[in-house]
Amino acid sequence: MDLAGDKGCDEVAAKKLVEGLEDLNQDSNIPRLGALKEITRECFADNVAKMAEDALDSGSPANNPVVPNIGEISTLYQSAY
């Protein structure tokens, strides 16, 4: 999938990646977490810290070119809702 091509800056490429992933989720019928009635914002927010800790403990974030800290992981989770 070539979303950004070889031209343009990283900022444009990142935006196109997000748009492409949103389109893929929609095409695959994958809802945003906020659309699920079973997961309230309050319940989700109450569990973000634990999910971020679990992500770091899993070791998976260490496989990224830039290793996120717990605050960055929490922010990522919150933006997913």
Secondary structure, DSSP 8 states (H G I E B T S, - for coil): --SS-SSS-HHHHHHHHHHHHHHHHHHTT---GGG-TTS-HHHHHHHHHHHHHHHHHHSGGGGSSS---HHHHHHHHHHH-
